[in-house]
Amino acid sequence: MRHTEFWARMEHALGPGYYQVWADQFVLGELGGRTVRQALDAGFTPKEVWRAVHQALRLPASER
């Protein structure tokens, strides 16, 4: 998964006005206590981060 696809999925899941705020503020234990943006900056792949986001948001399996 590329970063552009990751961010498009984030926008789809959370909405255009909220996804960036959520990525900067919501801390995920699955990412070592990092936010989405911190995890990506630390070298986590977009696919790894998406898995954690998908789980945290309890999105349907069709959105994996």
mmCIF file of the N, C-alpha and C atoms, coordinates in Angstrom:
data_MODEL
# 
_entry.id   MODEL 
# 
loop_
_atom_site.group_PDB 
_atom_site.id 
_atom_site.type_symbol 
_atom_site.label_atom_id 
_atom_site.label_alt_id 
_atom_site.label_comp_id 
_atom_site.label_asym_id 
_atom_site.label_entity_id 
_atom_site.label_seq_id 
_atom_site.pdbx_PDB_ins_code 
_atom_site.Cartn_x 
_atom_site.Cartn_y 
_atom_site.Cartn_z 
_atom_site.occupancy 
_atom_site.B_iso_or_equiv 
_atom_site.pdbx_formal_charge 
_atom_site.auth_seq_id 
_atom_site.auth_comp_id 
_atom_site.auth_asym_id 
_atom_site.auth_atom_id 
_atom_site.pdbx_PDB_model_num 
ATOM 1   N N  . MET A 1 1  ? 0.846   -1.177 0.000  1.00 0.00 ? 1  MET A N  1 
ATOM 2   C CA . MET A 1 1  ? 0.000   0.000  0.000  1.00 0.00 ? 1  MET A CA 1 
ATOM 3   C C  . MET A 1 1  ? 0.890   1.238  0.000  1.00 0.00 ? 1  MET A C  1 
ATOM 4   N N  . ARG A 1 2  ? 0.548   2.173  -0.829 1.00 0.00 ? 2  ARG A N  1 
ATOM 5   C CA . ARG A 1 2  ? 1.293   3.434  -0.898 1.00 0.00 ? 2  ARG A CA 1 
ATOM 6   C C  . ARG A 1 2  ? 0.680   4.449  0.070  1.00 0.00 ? 2  ARG A C  1 
ATOM 7   N N  . HIS A 1 3  ? 1.465   5.459  0.358  1.00 0.00 ? 3  HIS A N  1 
ATOM 8   C CA . HIS A 1 3  ? 0.989   6.507  1.263  1.00 0.00 ? 3  HIS A CA 1 
ATOM 9   C C  . HIS A 1 3  ? -0.273  7.185  0.721  1.00 0.00 ? 3  HIS A C  1 
ATOM 10  N N  . THR A 1 4  ? -0.339  7.396  -0.587 1.00 0.00 ? 4  THR A N  1 
ATOM 11  C CA . THR A 1 4  ? -1.514  8.063  -1.162 1.00 0.00 ? 4  THR A CA 1 
ATOM 12  C C  . THR A 1 4  ? -2.776  7.228  -0.958 1.00 0.00 ? 4  THR A C  1 
ATOM 13  N N  . GLU A 1 5  ? -2.658  5.921  -1.126 1.00 0.00 ? 5  GLU A N  1 
ATOM 14  C CA . GLU A 1 5  ? -3.808  5.045  -0.890 1.00 0.00 ? 5  GLU A CA 1 
ATOM 15  C C  . GLU A 1 5  ? -4.184  5.051  0.587  1.00 0.00 ? 5  GLU A C  1 
ATOM 16  N N  . PHE A 1 6  ? -3.168  5.013  1.459  1.00 0.00 ? 6  PHE A N  1 
ATOM 17  C CA . PHE A 1 6  ? -3.427  5.043  2.895  1.00 0.00 ? 6  PHE A CA 1 
ATOM 18  C C  . PHE A 1 6  ? -4.236  6.287  3.273  1.00 0.00 ? 6  PHE A C  1 
ATOM 19  N N  . TRP A 1 7  ? -3.769  7.459  2.811  1.00 0.00 ? 7  TRP A N  1 
ATOM 20  C CA . TRP A 1 7  ? -4.454  8.707  3.175  1.00 0.00 ? 7  TRP A CA 1 
ATOM 21  C C  . TRP A 1 7  ? -5.851  8.776  2.561  1.00 0.00 ? 7  TRP A C  1 
ATOM 22  N N  . ALA A 1 8  ? -6.036  8.219  1.391  1.00 0.00 ? 8  ALA A N  1 
ATOM 23  C CA . ALA A 1 8  ? -7.367  8.174  0.788  1.00 0.00 ? 8  ALA A CA 1 
ATOM 24  C C  . ALA A 1 8  ? -8.303  7.301  1.624  1.00 0.00 ? 8  ALA A C  1 
ATOM 25  N N  . ARG A 1 9  ? -7.796  6.192  2.125  1.00 0.00 ? 9  ARG A N  1 
ATOM 26  C CA . ARG A 1 9  ? -8.607  5.320  2.989  1.00 0.00 ? 9  ARG A CA 1 
ATOM 27  C C  . ARG A 1 9  ? -8.949  6.023  4.298  1.00 0.00 ? 9  ARG A C  1 
ATOM 28  N N  . MET A 1 10 ? -7.981  6.745  4.848  1.00 0.00 ? 10 MET A N  1 
ATOM 29  C CA . MET A 1 10 ? -8.233  7.488  6.083  1.00 0.00 ? 10 MET A CA 1 
ATOM 30  C C  . MET A 1 10 ? -9.342  8.517  5.866  1.00 0.00 ? 10 MET A C  1 
ATOM 31  N N  . GLU A 1 11 ? -9.257  9.239  4.766  1.00 0.00 ? 11 GLU A N  1 
ATOM 32  C CA . GLU A 1 11 ? -10.272 10.253 4.469  1.00 0.00 ? 11 GLU A CA 1 
ATOM 33  C C  . GLU A 1 11 ? -11.649 9.613  4.283  1.00 0.00 ? 11 GLU A C  1 
ATOM 34  N N  . HIS A 1 12 ? -11.680 8.488  3.593  1.00 0.00 ? 12 HIS A N  1 
ATOM 35  C CA . HIS A 1 12 ? -12.945 7.784  3.380  1.00 0.00 ? 12 HIS A CA 1 
ATOM 36  C C  . HIS A 1 12 ? -13.539 7.312  4.710  1.00 0.00 ? 12 HIS A C  1 
ATOM 37  N N  . ALA A 1 13 ? -12.701 6.794  5.603  1.00 0.00 ? 13 ALA A N  1 
ATOM 38  C CA . ALA A 1 13 ? -13.165 6.236  6.875  1.00 0.00 ? 13 ALA A CA 1 
ATOM 39  C C  . ALA A 1 13 ? -13.621 7.312  7.858  1.00 0.00 ? 13 ALA A C  1 
ATOM 40  N N  . LEU A 1 14 ? -12.920 8.446  7.861  1.00 0.00 ? 14 LEU A N  1 
ATOM 41  C CA . LEU A 1 14 ? -13.175 9.446  8.895  1.00 0.00 ? 14 LEU A CA 1 
ATOM 42  C C  . LEU A 1 14 ? -13.758 10.759 8.390  1.00 0.00 ? 14 LEU A C  1 
ATOM 43  N N  . GLY A 1 15 ? -13.723 10.956 7.103  1.00 0.00 ? 15 GLY A N  1 
ATOM 44  C CA . GLY A 1 15 ? -14.259 12.189 6.548  1.00 0.00 ? 15 GLY A CA 1 
ATOM 45  C C  . GLY A 1 15 ? -13.175 13.223 6.291  1.00 0.00 ? 15 GLY A C  1 
ATOM 46  N N  . PRO A 1 16 ? -13.412 14.084 5.291  1.00 0.00 ? 16 PRO A N  1 
ATOM 47  C CA . PRO A 1 16 ? -12.385 15.041 4.882  1.00 0.00 ? 16 PRO A CA 1 
ATOM 48  C C  . PRO A 1 16 ? -12.032 16.074 5.945  1.00 0.00 ? 16 PRO A C  1 
ATOM 49  N N  . GLY A 1 17 ? -12.943 16.374 6.838  1.00 0.00 ? 17 GLY A N  1 
ATOM 50  C CA . GLY A 1 17 ? -12.657 17.391 7.845  1.00 0.00 ? 17 GLY A CA 1 
ATOM 51  C C  . GLY A 1 17 ? -12.021 16.859 9.105  1.00 0.00 ? 17 GLY A C  1 
ATOM 52  N N  . TYR A 1 18 ? -11.897 15.547 9.232  1.00 0.00 ? 18 TYR A N  1 
ATOM 53  C CA . TYR A 1 18 ? -11.474 14.973 10.504 1.00 0.00 ? 18 TYR A CA 1 
ATOM 54  C C  . TYR A 1 18 ? -10.269 14.034 10.425 1.00 0.00 ? 18 TYR A C  1 
ATOM 55  N N  . TYR A 1 19 ? -10.032 13.415 9.304  1.00 0.00 ? 19 TYR A N  1 
ATOM 56  C CA . TYR A 1 19 ? -9.028  12.347 9.256  1.00 0.00 ? 19 TYR A CA 1 
ATOM 57  C C  . TYR A 1 19 ? -7.624  12.821 9.627  1.00 0.00 ? 19 TYR A C  1 
ATOM 58  N N  . GLN A 1 20 ? -7.242  14.036 9.238  1.00 0.00 ? 20 GLN A N  1 
ATOM 59  C CA . GLN A 1 20 ? -5.901  14.519 9.573  1.00 0.00 ? 20 GLN A CA 1 
ATOM 60  C C  . GLN A 1 20 ? -5.773  14.824 11.059 1.00 0.00 ? 20 GLN A C  1 
ATOM 61  N N  . VAL A 1 21 ? -6.820  15.365 11.648 1.00 0.00 ? 21 VAL A N  1 
ATOM 62  C CA . VAL A 1 21 ? -6.810  15.634 13.093 1.00 0.00 ? 21 VAL A CA 1 
ATOM 63  C C  . VAL A 1 21 ? -6.673  14.319 13.846 1.00 0.00 ? 21 VAL A C  1 
ATOM 64  N N  . TRP A 1 22 ? -7.453  13.336 13.441 1.00 0.00 ? 22 TRP A N  1 
ATOM 65  C CA . TRP A 1 22 ? -7.406  12.021 14.091 1.00 0.00 ? 22 TRP A CA 1 
ATOM 66  C C  . TRP A 1 22 ? -6.014  11.418 13.968 1.00 0.00 ? 22 TRP A C  1 
ATOM 67  N N  . ALA A 1 23 ? -5.419  11.522 12.798 1.00 0.00 ? 23 ALA A N  1 
ATOM 68  C CA . ALA A 1 23 ? -4.082  10.958 12.554 1.00 0.00 ? 23 ALA A CA 1 
ATOM 69  C C  . ALA A 1 23 ? -3.016  11.627 13.419 1.00 0.00 ? 23 ALA A C  1 
ATOM 70  N N  . ASP A 1 24 ? -3.239  12.870 13.771 1.00 0.00 ? 24 ASP A N  1 
ATOM 71  C CA . ASP A 1 24 ? -2.265  13.609 14.587 1.00 0.00 ? 24 ASP A CA 1 
ATOM 72  C C  . ASP A 1 24 ? -2.494  13.462 16.082 1.00 0.00 ? 24 ASP A C  1 
ATOM 73  N N  . GLN A 1 25 ? -3.693  13.062 16.499 1.00 0.00 ? 25 GLN A N  1 
ATOM 74  C CA . GLN A 1 25 ? -4.014  13.100 17.924 1.00 0.00 ? 25 GLN A CA 1 
ATOM 75  C C  . GLN A 1 25 ? -4.358  11.762 18.564 1.00 0.00 ? 25 GLN A C  1 
ATOM 76  N N  . PHE A 1 26 ? -4.884  10.820 17.794 1.00 0.00 ? 26 PHE A N  1 
ATOM 77  C CA . PHE A 1 26 ? -5.317  9.554  18.369 1.00 0.00 ? 26 PHE A CA 1 
ATOM 78  C C  . PHE A 1 26 ? -4.128  8.609  18.507 1.00 0.00 ? 26 PHE A C  1 
ATOM 79  N N  . VAL A 1 27 ? -3.855  8.181  19.718 1.00 0.00 ? 27 VAL A N  1 
ATOM 80  C CA . VAL A 1 27 ? -2.718  7.296  20.005 1.00 0.00 ? 27 VAL A CA 1 
ATOM 81  C C  . VAL A 1 27 ? -3.186  5.844  19.939 1.00 0.00 ? 27 VAL A C  1 
ATOM 82  N N  . LEU A 1 28 ? -2.429  5.031  19.222 1.00 0.00 ? 28 LEU A N  1 
ATOM 83  C CA . LEU A 1 28 ? -2.768  3.619  19.045 1.00 0.00 ? 28 LEU A CA 1 
ATOM 84  C C  . LEU A 1 28 ? -1.740  2.738  19.748 1.00 0.00 ? 28 LEU A C  1 
ATOM 85  N N  . GLY A 1 29 ? -2.204  1.912  20.657 1.00 0.00 ? 29 GLY A N  1 
ATOM 86  C CA . GLY A 1 29 ? -1.322  0.991  21.360 1.00 0.00 ? 29 GLY A CA 1 
ATOM 87  C C  . GLY A 1 29 ? -0.633  0.017  20.423 1.00 0.00 ? 29 GLY A C  1 
ATOM 88  N N  . GLU A 1 30 ? -1.330  -0.380 19.361 1.00 0.00 ? 30 GLU A N  1 
ATOM 89  C CA . GLU A 1 30 ? -0.771  -1.323 18.393 1.00 0.00 ? 30 GLU A CA 1 
ATOM 90  C C  . GLU A 1 30 ? 0.432   -0.747 17.659 1.00 0.00 ? 30 GLU A C  1 
ATOM 91  N N  . LEU A 1 31 ? 0.574   0.573  17.727 1.00 0.00 ? 31 LEU A N  1 
ATOM 92  C CA . LEU A 1 31 ? 1.713   1.238  17.065 1.00 0.00 ? 31 LEU A CA 1 
ATOM 93  C C  . LEU A 1 31 ? 2.726   1.724  18.088 1.00 0.00 ? 31 LEU A C  1 
ATOM 94  N N  . GLY A 1 32 ? 2.747   1.058  19.227 1.00 0.00 ? 32 GLY A N  1 
ATOM 95  C CA . GLY A 1 32 ? 3.718   1.405  20.256 1.00 0.00 ? 32 GLY A CA 1 
ATOM 96  C C  . GLY A 1 32 ? 3.413   2.721  20.947 1.00 0.00 ? 32 GLY A C  1 
ATOM 97  N N  . GLY A 1 33 ? 2.138   3.058  21.061 1.00 0.00 ? 33 GLY A N  1 
ATOM 98  C CA . GLY A 1 33 ? 1.753   4.297  21.715 1.00 0.00 ? 33 GLY A CA 1 
ATOM 99  C C  . GLY A 1 33 ? 2.021   5.527  20.868 1.00 0.00 ? 33 GLY A C  1 
ATOM 100 N N  . ARG A 1 34 ? 1.959   5.354  19.573 1.00 0.00 ? 34 ARG A N  1 
ATOM 101 C CA . ARG A 1 34 ? 2.190   6.459  18.638 1.00 0.00 ? 34 ARG A CA 1 
ATOM 102 C C  . ARG A 1 34 ? 0.882   6.840  17.949 1.00 0.00 ? 34 ARG A C  1 
ATOM 103 N N  . THR A 1 35 ? 0.856   8.046  17.429 1.00 0.00 ? 35 THR A N  1 
ATOM 104 C CA . THR A 1 35 ? -0.237  8.436  16.551 1.00 0.00 ? 35 THR A CA 1 
ATOM 105 C C  . THR A 1 35 ? 0.055   7.871  15.164 1.00 0.00 ? 35 THR A C  1 
ATOM 106 N N  . VAL A 1 36 ? -0.906  7.980  14.280 1.00 0.00 ? 36 VAL A N  1 
ATOM 107 C CA . VAL A 1 36 ? -0.724  7.515  12.905 1.00 0.00 ? 36 VAL A CA 1 
ATOM 108 C C  . VAL A 1 36 ? 0.473   8.220  12.269 1.00 0.00 ? 36 VAL A C  1 
ATOM 109 N N  . ARG A 1 37 ? 0.491   9.522  12.376 1.00 0.00 ? 37 ARG A N  1 
ATOM 110 C CA . ARG A 1 37 ? 1.560   10.283 11.735 1.00 0.00 ? 37 ARG A CA 1 
ATOM 111 C C  . ARG A 1 37 ? 2.925   9.958  12.351 1.00 0.00 ? 37 ARG A C  1 
ATOM 112 N N  . GLN A 1 38 ? 2.986   9.810  13.680 1.00 0.00 ? 38 GLN A N  1 
ATOM 113 C CA . GLN A 1 38 ? 4.242   9.440  14.333 1.00 0.00 ? 38 GLN A CA 1 
ATOM 114 C C  . GLN A 1 38 ? 4.713   8.065  13.881 1.00 0.00 ? 38 GLN A C  1 
ATOM 115 N N  . ALA A 1 39 ? 3.783   7.141  13.735 1.00 0.00 ? 39 ALA A N  1 
ATOM 116 C CA . ALA A 1 39 ? 4.150   5.788  13.303 1.00 0.00 ? 39 ALA A CA 1 
ATOM 117 C C  . ALA A 1 39 ? 4.711   5.802  11.884 1.00 0.00 ? 39 ALA A C  1 
ATOM 118 N N  . LEU A 1 40 ? 4.061   6.537  11.002 1.00 0.00 ? 40 LEU A N  1 
ATOM 119 C CA . LEU A 1 40 ? 4.567   6.627  9.631  1.00 0.00 ? 40 LEU A CA 1 
ATOM 120 C C  . LEU A 1 40 ? 5.946   7.290  9.608  1.00 0.00 ? 40 LEU A C  1 
ATOM 121 N N  . ASP A 1 41 ? 6.126   8.343  10.400 1.00 0.00 ? 41 ASP A N  1 
ATOM 122 C CA . ASP A 1 41 ? 7.420   9.027  10.480 1.00 0.00 ? 41 ASP A CA 1 
ATOM 123 C C  . ASP A 1 41 ? 8.504   8.134  11.078 1.00 0.00 ? 41 ASP A C  1 
ATOM 124 N N  . ALA A 1 42 ? 8.093   7.202  11.949 1.00 0.00 ? 42 ALA A N  1 
ATOM 125 C CA . ALA A 1 42 ? 9.045   6.294  12.594 1.00 0.00 ? 42 ALA A CA 1 
ATOM 126 C C  . ALA A 1 42 ? 9.419   5.111  11.712 1.00 0.00 ? 42 ALA A C  1 
ATOM 127 N N  . GLY A 1 43 ? 8.775   4.990  10.549 1.00 0.00 ? 43 GLY A N  1 
ATOM 128 C CA . GLY A 1 43 ? 9.145   3.915  9.639  1.00 0.00 ? 43 GLY A CA 1 
ATOM 129 C C  . GLY A 1 43 ? 8.160   2.777  9.503  1.00 0.00 ? 43 GLY A C  1 
ATOM 130 N N  . PHE A 1 44 ? 7.040   2.843  10.209 1.00 0.00 ? 44 PHE A N  1 
ATOM 131 C CA . PHE A 1 44 ? 6.010   1.829  10.005 1.00 0.00 ? 44 PHE A CA 1 
ATOM 132 C C  . PHE A 1 44 ? 5.497   1.970  8.571  1.00 0.00 ? 44 PHE A C  1 
ATOM 133 N N  . THR A 1 45 ? 5.156   0.861  7.961  1.00 0.00 ? 45 THR A N  1 
ATOM 134 C CA . THR A 1 45 ? 4.628   0.919  6.605  1.00 0.00 ? 45 THR A CA 1 
ATOM 135 C C  . THR A 1 45 ? 3.161   1.368  6.661  1.00 0.00 ? 45 THR A C  1 
ATOM 136 N N  . PRO A 1 46 ? 2.674   1.969  5.587  1.00 0.00 ? 46 PRO A N  1 
ATOM 137 C CA . PRO A 1 46 ? 1.255   2.329  5.559  1.00 0.00 ? 46 PRO A CA 1 
ATOM 138 C C  . PRO A 1 46 ? 0.340   1.123  5.798  1.00 0.00 ? 46 PRO A C  1 
ATOM 139 N N  . LYS A 1 47 ? 0.734   -0.036 5.311  1.00 0.00 ? 47 LYS A N  1 
ATOM 140 C CA . LYS A 1 47 ? -0.069  -1.243 5.508  1.00 0.00 ? 47 LYS A CA 1 
ATOM 141 C C  . LYS A 1 47 ? -0.163  -1.606 7.000  1.00 0.00 ? 47 LYS A C  1 
ATOM 142 N N  . GLU A 1 48 ? 0.964   -1.515 7.716  1.00 0.00 ? 48 GLU A N  1 
ATOM 143 C CA . GLU A 1 48 ? 0.962   -1.800 9.152  1.00 0.00 ? 48 GLU A CA 1 
ATOM 144 C C  . GLU A 1 48 ? 0.075   -0.809 9.899  1.00 0.00 ? 48 GLU A C  1 
ATOM 145 N N  . VAL A 1 49 ? 0.195   0.447  9.533  1.00 0.00 ? 49 VAL A N  1 
ATOM 146 C CA . VAL A 1 49 ? -0.589  1.484  10.207 1.00 0.00 ? 49 VAL A CA 1 
ATOM 147 C C  . VAL A 1 49 ? -2.070  1.309  9.882  1.00 0.00 ? 49 VAL A C  1 
ATOM 148 N N  . TRP A 1 50 ? -2.387  0.988  8.634  1.00 0.00 ? 50 TRP A N  1 
ATOM 149 C CA . TRP A 1 50 ? -3.786  0.794  8.266  1.00 0.00 ? 50 TRP A CA 1 
ATOM 150 C C  . TRP A 1 50 ? -4.411  -0.348 9.053  1.00 0.00 ? 50 TRP A C  1 
ATOM 151 N N  . ARG A 1 51 ? -3.661  -1.426 9.262  1.00 0.00 ? 51 ARG A N  1 
ATOM 152 C CA . ARG A 1 51 ? -4.186  -2.543 10.062 1.00 0.00 ? 51 ARG A CA 1 
ATOM 153 C C  . ARG A 1 51 ? -4.596  -2.068 11.453 1.00 0.00 ? 51 ARG A C  1 
ATOM 154 N N  . ALA A 1 52 ? -3.747  -1.247 12.071 1.00 0.00 ? 52 ALA A N  1 
ATOM 155 C CA . ALA A 1 52 ? -4.039  -0.729 13.405 1.00 0.00 ? 52 ALA A CA 1 
ATOM 156 C C  . ALA A 1 52 ? -5.241  0.217  13.378 1.00 0.00 ? 52 ALA A C  1 
ATOM 157 N N  . VAL A 1 53 ? -5.311  1.068  12.370 1.00 0.00 ? 53 VAL A N  1 
ATOM 158 C CA . VAL A 1 53 ? -6.440  1.993  12.227 1.00 0.00 ? 53 VAL A CA 1 
ATOM 159 C C  . VAL A 1 53 ? -7.725  1.203  11.998 1.00 0.00 ? 53 VAL A C  1 
ATOM 160 N N  . HIS A 1 54 ? -7.671  0.233  11.112 1.00 0.00 ? 54 HIS A N  1 
ATOM 161 C CA . HIS A 1 54 ? -8.834  -0.601 10.792 1.00 0.00 ? 54 HIS A CA 1 
ATOM 162 C C  . HIS A 1 54 ? -9.375  -1.254 12.052 1.00 0.00 ? 54 HIS A C  1 
ATOM 163 N N  . GLN A 1 55 ? -8.493  -1.757 12.862 1.00 0.00 ? 55 GLN A N  1 
ATOM 164 C CA . GLN A 1 55 ? -8.895  -2.411 14.108 1.00 0.00 ? 55 GLN A CA 1 
ATOM 165 C C  . GLN A 1 55 ? -9.470  -1.390 15.094 1.00 0.00 ? 55 GLN A C  1 
ATOM 166 N N  . ALA A 1 56 ? -8.804  -0.264 15.253 1.00 0.00 ? 56 ALA A N  1 
ATOM 167 C CA . ALA A 1 56 ? -9.256  0.753  16.208 1.00 0.00 ? 56 ALA A CA 1 
ATOM 168 C C  . ALA A 1 56 ? -10.626 1.316  15.851 1.00 0.00 ? 56 ALA A C  1 
ATOM 169 N N  . LEU A 1 57 ? -10.878 1.488  14.572 1.00 0.00 ? 57 LEU A N  1 
ATOM 170 C CA . LEU A 1 57 ? -12.147 2.046  14.110 1.00 0.00 ? 57 LEU A CA 1 
ATOM 171 C C  . LEU A 1 57 ? -13.227 0.996  13.929 1.00 0.00 ? 57 LEU A C  1 
ATOM 172 N N  . ARG A 1 58 ? -12.820 -0.271 14.061 1.00 0.00 ? 58 ARG A N  1 
ATOM 173 C CA . ARG A 1 58 ? -13.750 -1.398 13.887 1.00 0.00 ? 58 ARG A CA 1 
ATOM 174 C C  . ARG A 1 58 ? -14.474 -1.301 12.541 1.00 0.00 ? 58 ARG A C  1 
ATOM 175 N N  . LEU A 1 59 ? -13.672 -1.101 11.515 1.00 0.00 ? 59 LEU A N  1 
ATOM 176 C CA . LEU A 1 59 ? -14.216 -1.002 10.172 1.00 0.00 ? 59 LEU A CA 1 
ATOM 177 C C  . LEU A 1 59 ? -14.586 -2.383 9.646  1.00 0.00 ? 59 LEU A C  1 
ATOM 178 N N  . PRO A 1 60 ? -15.497 -2.449 8.684  1.00 0.00 ? 60 PRO A N  1 
ATOM 179 C CA . PRO A 1 60 ? -15.884 -3.753 8.123  1.00 0.00 ? 60 PRO A CA 1 
ATOM 180 C C  . PRO A 1 60 ? -14.719 -4.423 7.399  1.00 0.00 ? 60 PRO A C  1 
ATOM 181 N N  . ALA A 1 61 ? -14.770 -5.719 7.336  1.00 0.00 ? 61 ALA A N  1 
ATOM 182 C CA . ALA A 1 61 ? -13.723 -6.484 6.682  1.00 0.00 ? 61 ALA A CA 1 
ATOM 183 C C  . ALA A 1 61 ? -13.525 -6.064 5.232  1.00 0.00 ? 61 ALA A C  1 
ATOM 184 N N  . SER A 1 62 ? -14.580 -5.596 4.600  1.00 0.00 ? 62 SER A N  1 
ATOM 185 C CA . SER A 1 62 ? -14.472 -5.174 3.195  1.00 0.00 ? 62 SER A CA 1 
ATOM 186 C C  . SER A 1 62 ? -13.550 -3.973 3.001  1.00 0.00 ? 62 SER A C  1 
ATOM 187 N N  . GLU A 1 63 ? -13.227 -3.278 4.087  1.00 0.00 ? 63 GLU A N  1 
ATOM 188 C CA . GLU A 1 63 ? -12.363 -2.112 3.997  1.00 0.00 ? 63 GLU A CA 1 
ATOM 189 C C  . GLU A 1 63 ? -10.914 -2.392 4.408  1.00 0.00 ? 63 GLU A C  1 
ATOM 190 N N  . ARG A 1 64 ? -10.568 -3.666 4.502  1.00 0.00 ? 64 ARG A N  1 
ATOM 191 C CA . ARG A 1 64 ? -9.189  -4.015 4.860  1.00 0.00 ? 64 ARG A CA 1 
ATOM 192 C C  . ARG A 1 64 ? -8.307  -3.677 3.753  1.00 0.00 ? 64 ARG A C  1 
# 
